[in-house]
Amino acid sequence: MATQSSGAYHELDIHMSDSCDSITARNFLIANVIFSEYFDPEIPSDMQYLWDLWYGSQWNEATRKQFVSNVLQLLSNLLTSSSVIPHGTKFNEKLRDILSSWLDTACNMTVTQTKKIVQQR
């Protein structure tokens, strides 16, 4: 990730790995959220959204909409450029597949349906 500060560019390399590609994809999404220009850790709703991404199993409608927006943005950035860039073509392909699957699920399931599934489990 490269950011501009006082006319100088700084780069931060973060290495993410896990035996589960979905966990790595989730962490990649969270990193993109944290490093976006719209994230502010001083805003409670921003921190709640991160908590929902990391741990929450029952999202409200606002979280679902934000998630869909973030995943769409990330998929778009993977095709062009991103502030957080995955290295390796294989992971790019896996990441696109995972994000597309998440997007499909998030767009096709209502909050009520998700809560029902969680209660059944």
PAKE-143225 format. One record per residue (C-alpha): x, y, z negated; residue number from 1. Coordinates in nm, 4 decimals. Layout:
N
[site [X, Y, Z], NUM];
...
This chain:
121
[site [0.0000, 0.0000, 0.0000], 1];
[site [0.1369, 0.3406, 0.0869], 2];
[site [0.0130, 0.6550, -0.0822], 3];
[site [0.1115, 1.0159, -0.0370], 4];
[site [0.2204, 1.2142, -0.3404], 5];
[site [0.3862, 1.5562, -0.3293], 6];
[site [0.4842, 1.5070, 0.0327], 7];
[site [0.6590, 1.1751, -0.0336], 8];
[site [0.5320, 0.8283, 0.0449], 9];
[site [0.5419, 0.5561, -0.2159], 10];
[site [0.4801, 0.1898, -0.1617], 11];
[site [0.3594, -0.0644, -0.4129], 12];
[site [0.3830, -0.4341, -0.3334], 13];
[site [0.1468, -0.6577, -0.5276], 14];
[site [0.1727, -1.0309, -0.4798], 15];
[site [-0.1488, -1.2227, -0.5332], 16];
[site [-0.1639, -1.5960, -0.5255], 17];
[site [-0.3924, -1.8646, -0.6558], 18];
[site [-0.4631, -2.2215, -0.5567], 19];
[site [-0.8181, -2.1074, -0.4773], 20];
[site [-0.8511, -1.8787, -0.1758], 21];
[site [-1.1792, -1.7363, -0.3104], 22];
[site [-1.0037, -1.6137, -0.6257], 23];
[site [-0.7310, -1.4502, -0.4189], 24];
[site [-0.9985, -1.2909, -0.1984], 25];
[site [-1.1830, -1.1599, -0.5047], 26];
[site [-0.8599, -1.0127, -0.6411], 27];
[site [-0.7871, -0.8588, -0.3014], 28];
[site [-1.1328, -0.6982, -0.2995], 29];
[site [-1.0827, -0.5652, -0.6531], 30];
[site [-0.7428, -0.4188, -0.5569], 31];
[site [-0.9044, -0.2448, -0.2599], 32];
[site [-1.1715, -0.0984, -0.4867], 33];
[site [-0.9196, 0.0212, -0.7465], 34];
[site [-0.6919, 0.1839, -0.4891], 35];
[site [-0.9759, 0.3480, -0.2944], 36];
[site [-1.0094, 0.7248, -0.3072], 37];
[site [-1.3631, 0.6854, -0.4463], 38];
[site [-1.2759, 0.4837, -0.7582], 39];
[site [-1.2453, 0.6738, -1.0851], 40];
[site [-1.1715, 0.4733, -1.4032], 41];
[site [-1.3178, 0.7610, -1.6073], 42];
[site [-1.6638, 0.6951, -1.4615], 43];
[site [-1.8415, 0.4198, -1.6585], 44];
[site [-2.0354, 0.2940, -1.3541], 45];
[site [-1.7082, 0.2428, -1.1626], 46];
[site [-1.5690, 0.0353, -1.4477], 47];
[site [-1.8979, -0.1571, -1.4788], 48];
[site [-1.8783, -0.2387, -1.1084], 49];
[site [-1.5258, -0.3780, -1.1547], 50];
[site [-1.6479, -0.5859, -1.4473], 51];
[site [-1.9341, -0.7203, -1.2346], 52];
[site [-1.6901, -0.8131, -0.9553], 53];
[site [-1.4495, -0.9805, -1.1940], 54];
[site [-1.6849, -1.1577, -1.4259], 55];
[site [-2.0553, -1.0832, -1.3764], 56];
[site [-2.2927, -1.3487, -1.2502], 57];
[site [-2.6129, -1.1430, -1.2583], 58];
[site [-2.5762, -0.8245, -1.0589], 59];
[site [-2.8208, -0.5394, -1.0466], 60];
[site [-2.9248, -0.3903, -0.7124], 61];
[site [-2.6691, -0.1064, -0.7343], 62];
[site [-2.3830, -0.3551, -0.7776], 63];
[site [-2.5097, -0.5699, -0.4887], 64];
[site [-2.5329, -0.2666, -0.2577], 65];
[site [-2.1855, -0.1445, -0.3576], 66];
[site [-2.0457, -0.4948, -0.3039], 67];
[site [-2.1979, -0.5152, 0.0449], 68];
[site [-2.0556, -0.1720, 0.1269], 69];
[site [-1.7089, -0.2662, -0.0029], 70];
[site [-1.7025, -0.5978, 0.1813], 71];
[site [-1.8133, -0.4343, 0.5077], 72];
[site [-1.5429, -0.1702, 0.4663], 73];
[site [-1.2797, -0.4308, 0.3883], 74];
[site [-1.3781, -0.6418, 0.6900], 75];
[site [-1.3569, -0.3310, 0.9064], 76];
[site [-1.0168, -0.2405, 0.7589], 77];
[site [-0.8821, -0.5894, 0.8238], 78];
[site [-0.9480, -0.5310, 1.1918], 79];
[site [-0.7746, -0.1929, 1.1906], 80];
[site [-0.5741, -0.0974, 0.8833], 81];
[site [-0.6172, -0.0902, 0.5075], 82];
[site [-0.4570, 0.0708, 0.2060], 83];
[site [-0.4165, -0.2805, 0.0686], 84];
[site [-0.2846, -0.5104, 0.3390], 85];
[site [-0.2740, -0.8908, 0.3275], 86];
[site [0.0420, -1.0450, 0.4628], 87];
[site [0.0172, -1.3500, 0.6774], 88];
[site [-0.2161, -1.4363, 0.9615], 89];
[site [-0.3444, -1.7505, 0.7910], 90];
[site [-0.4646, -1.5598, 0.4866], 91];
[site [-0.6183, -1.2886, 0.7067], 92];
[site [-0.8316, -1.5536, 0.8768], 93];
[site [-0.9292, -1.7150, 0.5446], 94];
[site [-1.0042, -1.3749, 0.3928], 95];
[site [-1.2320, -1.2825, 0.6850], 96];
[site [-1.4165, -1.6136, 0.6514], 97];
[site [-1.4604, -1.5767, 0.2745], 98];
[site [-1.5719, -1.2126, 0.2954], 99];
[site [-1.8162, -1.2941, 0.5758], 100];
[site [-1.9624, -1.5751, 0.3673], 101];
[site [-1.9994, -1.3449, 0.0662], 102];
[site [-2.1597, -1.0791, 0.2830], 103];
[site [-2.4071, -1.3269, 0.4258], 104];
[site [-2.5040, -1.4433, 0.0768], 105];
[site [-2.5267, -1.0905, -0.0677], 106];
[site [-2.7421, -0.9680, 0.2202], 107];
[site [-2.9780, -1.2644, 0.2177], 108];
[site [-3.0370, -1.3129, -0.1535], 109];
[site [-3.2320, -1.0809, -0.3765], 110];
[site [-3.1344, -1.0064, -0.7355], 111];
[site [-3.4365, -1.2091, -0.8512], 112];
[site [-3.3233, -1.5141, -0.6506], 113];
[site [-2.9731, -1.4893, -0.7947], 114];
[site [-3.1050, -1.4666, -1.1516], 115];
[site [-3.3255, -1.7715, -1.0906], 116];
[site [-3.0247, -1.9756, -0.9720], 117];
[site [-2.8197, -1.8691, -1.2758], 118];
[site [-3.1047, -1.9621, -1.5134], 119];
[site [-3.1412, -2.3045, -1.3483], 120];
[site [-2.7735, -2.3765, -1.3992], 121];
